Amino acid sequence: MPKKRGKRVRQPKPVMHIYCEGEKTEPNYINGYINAKHQGNRRLKIVHIEKTSKNTPIQLVEEALKQQKNRSTPDEDVFWVVYDRESNQKYPDNLHKKAYEKAGNRLNIALSNVCFEIWLLLHFQEVTAPYLNYDDLYKNSQLCNHLAEAGLNKYEKSAASLYSYLDKNVLDAKSRADKMNKATVNSSGIEAPKPYQLNPFTEMHKLLDAIDEFMEKNS
């Protein structure tokens, strides 16, 4: 009598977890990128942290680490945390330093200095000047004018369709981000500077590249 075959246990596929500080802007943009480049795939999750007291860099890192240590989370899962540098008055260097130390080699961080909008601005132009905070960038940069020319007459952080106005410029933004970061590092006068010490600076292009690499590896 033939032996019964045991049921094949299906292993869960790896998931990329992305924790965002922003309530809507960053998740909307990243979701737009995923839908445009990897439509129909369910392995990428935007894990949105509700805007509560847990929205500082350290708290976001701790939330991601907590999920990473969960027994039901596969070892192959990838974790990213996305947040802004903000002004030194709001988040001093020592707070960012602690967040990076907690993350260590276990988490990936995509930091934008001074805010996420520096990444949006790179879709239209090179950036060399630092900004003090979001209000400074919003009022004194050409971001709103660029978006208006692209068809978005009023920039709103909650705009679900934001990415659609930027899609054709993503490759340019990645190239400009890399160029901007290198120039900022070279002019910083700091030996082995950390991202939060650099302005202007962004790592959003690294996150998008990581999404593409993750998809290629796990397709």
C-alpha positions as CSV (number, residue, x, y, z in Angstrom):
1,M,0.0,0.0,0.0
2,P,1.5,3.3,-1.1
3,K,2.5,5.7,1.7
4,K,0.4,8.8,2.0
5,R,2.3,12.0,1.1
6,G,2.5,14.6,3.8
7,K,1.1,17.9,3.2
8,R,3.5,20.4,1.8
9,V,4.0,23.4,4.1
10,R,4.1,26.6,2.2
11,Q,6.6,29.0,3.5
12,P,5.6,32.6,3.9
13,K,7.1,34.9,1.3
14,P,9.3,37.8,2.5
15,V,7.7,41.1,3.1
16,M,9.2,44.6,3.0
17,H,7.9,46.7,5.9
18,I,8.1,50.4,5.6
19,Y,7.4,52.6,8.6
20,C,6.6,56.2,7.8
21,E,6.7,59.2,10.1
22,G,4.5,61.2,7.8
23,E,0.8,60.5,8.1
24,K,0.0,60.7,4.4
25,T,2.7,62.3,2.2
26,E,5.4,59.6,2.4
27,P,2.9,56.7,2.3
28,N,1.0,58.2,-0.6
29,Y,4.2,58.7,-2.6
30,I,5.6,55.3,-1.8
31,N,2.3,53.6,-2.6
32,G,2.2,55.5,-5.9
33,Y,5.7,54.3,-6.8
34,I,4.8,50.7,-5.9
35,N,1.6,50.8,-7.9
36,A,3.3,52.3,-10.9
37,K,6.4,50.1,-10.9
38,H,5.1,46.9,-9.3
39,Q,1.4,46.9,-9.8
40,G,-0.5,44.0,-8.4
41,N,2.1,42.8,-6.0
42,R,1.0,42.3,-2.4
43,R,4.3,41.6,-0.7
44,L,5.2,45.2,-0.1
45,K,3.4,46.7,2.9
46,I,3.3,50.3,4.0
47,V,3.1,49.9,7.8
48,H,1.7,53.2,8.8
49,I,2.4,54.4,12.4
50,E,-0.6,56.4,13.5
51,K,0.2,60.0,14.5
52,T,0.3,59.6,18.2
53,S,3.1,60.1,20.7
54,K,5.1,57.4,18.8
55,N,6.4,59.5,16.0
56,T,9.9,60.5,16.9
57,P,12.9,58.8,15.2
58,I,13.6,56.7,18.3
59,Q,10.0,55.6,18.7
60,L,9.7,54.7,15.0
61,V,12.8,52.6,15.2
62,E,11.6,50.9,18.3
63,E,8.2,50.1,16.6
64,A,10.0,48.5,13.6
65,L,12.4,46.5,15.9
66,K,9.4,45.3,17.9
67,Q,7.8,43.9,14.7
68,Q,11.1,42.5,13.6
69,K,11.5,40.5,16.8
70,N,8.0,39.1,16.5
71,R,8.2,35.3,16.3
72,S,5.8,35.2,13.4
73,T,8.0,37.5,11.3
74,P,10.2,35.6,8.8
75,D,13.9,36.3,9.0
76,E,13.9,37.3,5.3
77,D,11.7,40.3,5.9
78,V,13.2,43.7,5.3
79,F,12.5,46.7,7.4
80,W,12.8,50.4,6.5
81,V,12.0,53.5,8.6
82,V,11.3,56.8,6.9
83,Y,11.4,60.1,8.6
84,D,12.6,63.8,8.4
85,R,15.5,65.4,10.1
86,E,13.3,68.4,11.0
87,S,14.9,71.4,12.8
88,N,17.5,71.0,15.5
89,Q,15.1,72.6,17.9
90,K,12.6,69.8,17.4
91,Y,15.0,66.9,17.0
92,P,18.5,67.6,18.3
93,D,21.5,65.6,17.0
94,N,21.7,63.4,20.1
95,L,18.1,62.1,19.5
96,H,19.0,61.1,15.9
97,K,22.2,59.6,17.1
98,K,20.3,57.3,19.5
99,A,17.9,56.3,16.8
100,Y,20.7,55.2,14.5
101,E,22.4,53.4,17.3
102,K,19.2,51.5,18.1
103,A,18.7,50.6,14.4
104,G,22.3,49.4,14.0
105,N,22.5,46.9,11.1
106,R,19.0,45.5,11.7
107,L,17.0,48.3,10.2
108,N,17.4,50.6,7.2
109,I,16.7,54.3,7.6
110,A,15.7,56.7,4.8
111,L,16.2,60.2,6.3
112,S,15.5,63.4,4.5
113,N,17.1,66.7,5.7
114,V,15.4,68.9,6.3
115,C,12.1,67.3,5.2
116,F,10.6,64.9,2.6
117,E,9.8,67.8,0.3
118,I,13.5,68.1,-0.5
119,W,13.1,64.8,-2.3
120,L,10.0,66.1,-4.2
121,L,12.0,69.2,-5.3
122,L,14.7,67.0,-6.7
123,H,12.2,65.7,-9.3
124,F,12.4,69.1,-11.0
125,Q,15.8,70.7,-10.2
126,E,19.2,70.3,-8.6
127,V,19.3,71.4,-5.0
128,T,22.4,72.9,-3.3
129,A,20.9,75.2,-0.7
130,P,20.0,74.0,2.8
131,Y,16.6,74.8,4.3
132,L,15.8,75.5,8.0
133,N,12.5,73.6,8.1
134,Y,9.4,72.6,6.0
135,D,8.0,76.1,6.1
136,D,11.2,77.6,4.8
137,L,11.3,75.1,1.9
138,Y,7.6,75.6,1.1
139,K,7.9,79.4,1.0
140,N,11.3,79.9,-0.5
141,S,11.8,77.1,-3.0
142,Q,10.2,76.6,-6.4
143,L,8.5,73.4,-5.4
144,C,4.9,74.7,-5.7
145,N,5.7,76.4,-9.0
146,H,7.1,73.2,-10.4
147,L,4.1,71.2,-9.3
148,A,1.7,73.7,-10.8
149,E,3.5,73.5,-14.1
150,A,3.2,69.7,-13.8
151,G,-0.6,70.0,-13.3
152,L,-0.9,70.1,-9.5
153,N,-2.2,73.6,-8.8
154,K,-2.0,73.3,-5.0
155,Y,0.4,71.2,-3.0
156,E,-1.2,69.3,-0.2
157,K,0.6,66.8,2.0
158,S,-2.5,64.5,1.9
159,A,-2.8,64.5,-1.9
160,A,-3.2,60.8,-2.8
161,S,-2.4,61.5,-6.4
162,L,0.9,63.3,-5.7
163,Y,3.1,60.6,-7.3
164,S,1.3,60.7,-10.6
165,Y,2.7,64.2,-11.2
166,L,6.2,63.1,-10.4
167,D,6.5,59.6,-12.0
168,K,8.3,60.7,-15.2
169,N,10.9,62.5,-13.2
170,V,11.9,59.8,-10.7
171,L,15.1,58.8,-12.5
172,D,16.2,62.4,-12.6
173,A,15.4,62.8,-8.9
174,K,17.5,59.8,-8.1
175,S,20.5,61.1,-10.1
176,R,20.2,64.6,-8.5
177,A,19.8,63.1,-5.0
178,D,23.1,61.2,-5.4
179,K,24.9,64.3,-6.7
180,M,23.4,66.5,-4.0
181,N,24.4,64.1,-1.2
182,K,28.0,63.9,-2.4
183,A,28.3,67.6,-2.6
184,T,26.9,68.1,0.8
185,V,29.2,65.5,2.3
186,N,32.2,67.1,0.6
187,S,31.4,70.6,1.9
188,S,30.3,69.5,5.4
189,G,33.8,69.7,6.9
190,I,32.9,66.7,9.0
191,E,34.8,63.4,9.0
192,A,32.5,60.5,8.3
193,P,29.3,62.6,8.8
194,K,26.0,61.0,9.7
195,P,22.9,61.7,7.5
196,Y,21.3,63.9,10.1
197,Q,24.3,66.2,10.1
198,L,24.0,66.9,6.4
199,N,21.7,69.5,4.8
200,P,20.4,69.2,2.1
201,F,20.3,65.4,2.1
202,T,17.9,62.6,1.3
203,E,18.0,58.8,1.2
204,M,14.6,58.3,-0.5
205,H,16.3,57.2,-3.7
206,K,18.0,54.4,-1.8
207,L,14.6,53.3,-0.5
208,L,13.1,53.2,-4.0
209,D,16.1,51.2,-5.3
210,A,15.7,48.8,-2.3
211,I,12.1,48.3,-3.3
212,D,13.1,47.4,-6.8
213,E,15.8,45.1,-5.7
214,F,13.5,43.4,-3.2
215,M,10.9,42.8,-6.0
216,E,13.5,41.4,-8.4
217,K,14.9,39.1,-5.8
218,N,11.5,37.8,-4.6
219,S,9.6,37.7,-7.9
